[in-house]
């Protein structure tokens, strides 16, 4: 059947767009197409926050589990890129941390030509989306669909981390989305009553009758009527004869920083020479499609401890997990509500910075190689990432079939200043590890030591650093001719085609990207409803 709007991708941006637009325009027929399953909101692994430990490390039904191209600056290793698969997208497998980035980041967007995307423009959309249990204020909303709450469980070692960071000279902050981002403390999370509130649960738990969800359907390409997007071609279950879905008004791509540029290129919109070499008919020569890939490069200190307080795979740890089931079922409280990355903060490499340029994530568990290397022990992990890396990578095609994973090359640390900033961040994290509140717990580090020289720490970074899961920028927004989309998210050169996900982000955000992706979806809904 034909629809007015066809939205491709049921992740954070797609769910926010679909849910908001369907309610804003009840007379419009809307299709939301997702390659993964519809069952994410019913899966215990998704609903139970601590289930993140079974979602991020492994590919499968809910996680694409991509690998990058070999990274020269990371000892030739292939990086790991977990991405959500299914309704809710990466908001169904992430650590549920709710951060927006720094206000100056969005003012930078406006200076880069993204008219209407300054902080004063986007803050109302963050507020509109949010249902914060602390209540409404100038900085927060309490009536939106996205539940934001304080953690119901705080691991004793997360409390130790916050105290250690204060002892190391960093200021306390109980709201990273308030008047000041800088400081350390506990993250607020996208949870409701101790259960994950993914974008699907927030926006689609009671879908309006004009919204039709099509799942387990792989979109192969956008279809066209002349220079106008007219719909999409897809296969059900990833196989069988392709079928066409017609869009009378617009097609909106929200398949994420990897999937959206891949679909554009498979549809003939991208670097002309590269498309022609794969036998793809060029519809629009758009050299920047897939370029400008930015991601937060992250280094982790892992430390084993004798205490059984951190989450761990030991008899004592498993007994604690078993004992946590009853209180969780009864009241949605206890250990199972932990997002593991309970605490963290935003800090500066030096006083000359006008905003924090590093982010900390403290995990009350060992997190070795994204949790894919298990240790039969208890311990904790302190992550430090560079918030505004200068390195830029690309997403390119491995073939003309959208069912084949794209080639993901972040080119981590290709800009020398990124390595130096990460090294500075590691030294600041070391100060926290050495502060009394953590040092008195003792323990042994897995791959690092307090005596490491800068050269040895650079080698450890090369051998262990990787993404903290925030890819963005591959369909850059801007007002210049090279931008992939304009400030109304319209694809340049093609009528009735837009993008509404983190791929439009023109410059890295200083924080986690789930809330910004939802904000982008909210804004896209207003653009469409207004037109």
Order of alpha helices (4+ residues) and beta strands (2+ residues): beta-alpha-beta-alpha-beta-beta-alpha-alpha-beta-beta-alpha-beta-beta-beta-alpha-beta-beta-beta-beta-alpha-beta-alpha-beta-beta-alpha-beta-beta-beta-beta-beta-alpha-alpha-beta-alpha-beta-beta-alpha
